[in-house]
Amino acid sequence: MKLVIGLGNPGPKYGGTRHNVGFAAVDLLATRHGLQWESAPRGIESFVAKWRPGDAIVAKPLTFMNLSGTAVVGLLQFYKIEIADLLVIVDEVQLDTGRVRIRPSGSAGGHNGLKSIIASLGTDGFARLRIGVGRGDTRRDLADHVLARFEPDERPVVDEAIGKAADAAELFIAEGSSAAMNRYNRKDDAVSDNEDN
């Protein structure tokens, strides 16, 4: 069984922000496949949706971004899912807006959600799919940037990237991270690793 987690901040205040593209990707998965969101069991702070019983769980932690690890650990333990079968979908400021990139492991790269998950699991050995949201004006505070909504001219590119992320998650569920990486990473990703450092 696979676990696909989209990260974001809960509540309408954060809907449509750069930080919530992980939520948008799993929401699209749920819509495509007619999945129903429900509260996670045993008081785990997350929404979950079951993808064909036995195949996968799709989830949206309801903790804030920097506390995501607690929900991830609870879900892995409850559903008895191995870390190797976990995919986390996040925003990435070090990638151009609209780029999608998958890695089988790696550092948090400054992302508070990934930091929390790595700290809670005690390992960075899980797959992550990063959706580029760009850095924007470097004079602007990074927190303000990721908590802002996309500009109208960015939306088509972002919507395409969210669709591609959902496609990649489907392939991860069916065939694993290597297949998703081979299909959805650009050829130059093999030599441009700056955002993973």
N, C-alpha and C positions, 0 to 999 in steps of 0.2 A: 504494500500500500504506500502511496505517495502523499506528502503533505505540501500543499502550495499555499504560501502565506503572502498576502499583500500588506505592506506596511503603510500606515497613514495615521493621522490624528482623528479621533472620533468627533462627531458633532457637525452641524450644518455650517458653523463658522469656518471650518477648514475644507469644506467641499470644493472641489475644483482647483485647489492650490497645487503648487509644484510638489510639495511634500506628500501629496496624496495620490500620486499616479499609481502607486502600488495597489491602493484600494480600487482605483478605477479599472485596473487590469483584471482583478479578481471579480469585480462587479460585472465586467463584460463577459467573463467566463460563465458566471452564474446565469446571466441573461441568455447567452447562446445555448446553454444546455438545459434551461428550465430548472435550475437548482434553486432550492428554497433556503434562505438564511434562517438560522435558528440559534438560540443561545447555546454556547458550549456547555458540556456537562461539568459537574463537580465544581461549579463556581469559577471555572476558568474564564477570565475576562476576554471573551472573544465571541464573534459570530462564526458559525461554521456552516458549510453546505456540503452534503455528501454527493460525490461524483460516482455514479454507478457503484453500488455497495461493493466494498472490497478493493476498488481501484484507487480512490484518492479522497482526501478531505481538502476542501478549499476553505481558507480562513482569513478573517480580518480581526486582529487583536484590537480590543477596545481600551487598552491602556494607552497612554500617550506614547509617542514614538520612542522616547528615551527609556521606557520601561517595557518594551516589547518582549524582551527575553523571558520574562515570567510566564507570559501566555504561551510562548513557543514551547518552552520546556513542559508546561502542563499538557499541551496538545500531543506532543511526542510521547509522553509517558502514558496518557490515557489511551491513545489509539495504538500504542506499542509500535511506533514507527521508528525506523533507524535514521540516524542523522544523515546517512548517505542518500536517503529518500526524501530529503527536505529541499524545497526550493523557496527562496525568499525574494520577493519582487520589491524593489526600492527605487527612489529617485536618485539621480546622480548629477551633481553640479559640475563635475570634471568631464562630463561627456557633453558634446554639442546637443542642443535641443533636438529631440527626435531620434537620436542614436539609441540602439538597443544592444546590450552586451551581456553575455552569460559567462560566468566563471564557476569552476567546480569547487573553489575555495579561495581564501585570500583575506587580507586585512579589512578592517572596517572602512579604511580610506576617509576617516573623519565623519562617517555617517553615524548619528547617535543611535538609530535603530539597530544597525548591525553591531555597534559596540555593545549594546545591551544583550543582544542574542549571543555574541561570542563570549561575553563575560558569564552569562547564565549557563551556557553549554560547556564552557571550558575548552572550546575548540573553535577554529575558524573553518573546519573541514566540511562545510555544507555549500550547496550550490546557491548562487545568487544571480538574479537577473536585474541589471541596472537599466533604467530608462533615463536617458539624458534630458536634463531640464536646463542646461546651460548655467553659466556663472553670472551672467548679466554684468551690470556696472560694478567693477571691483571696488568702487568707492562706497557702494551700498553695503550695509550690514548683511551678512550671509543669511542670518535668521529671517530678516525681513524679506529677502529674495525668495527663499523656499516657502515662506508662508503667504506669498502673494499669488494671485491668479495669473494665468497666462494672458498675454496680450492677444487681441483678436487675430492678428496675422500669424500667431504661433499655433493656434488651435488645430488647423488641419494637419500640420506636421506632428503635433502631440497626439492627436486622435489616431493617426496612422501608426505611431509608435506603440500606443496602448494596444491597438489591434494586433500588432506584430508580437508584443509581449504575451498576449493571450494565446496566440498561435504557438509560440515557443513553449508556454506552459502546457498546452495540450500535448505537444510532442514529448516534453519531459515526462508527463504522466504515462504516455504510451511506450516510450523507448528509452528514457533516461537523459541525463545531462549531456553526454557526449553527442548524441544525435541532435539535440537542440543547439549545442554550440556549433556543430558543423554546418547546420543550416542557417542560423541566424546571426552569427558573428561575421563581421566583414573580414576580408583577407588580411587587411593591415592590423587587425586586432592582435595578431600573434606577436607583433613587434612593438606595439604601442601600449605599454603597461602602466603608464604614469598614474592613472586613476586608481590602480590597485595598491599603490605604495603609501 
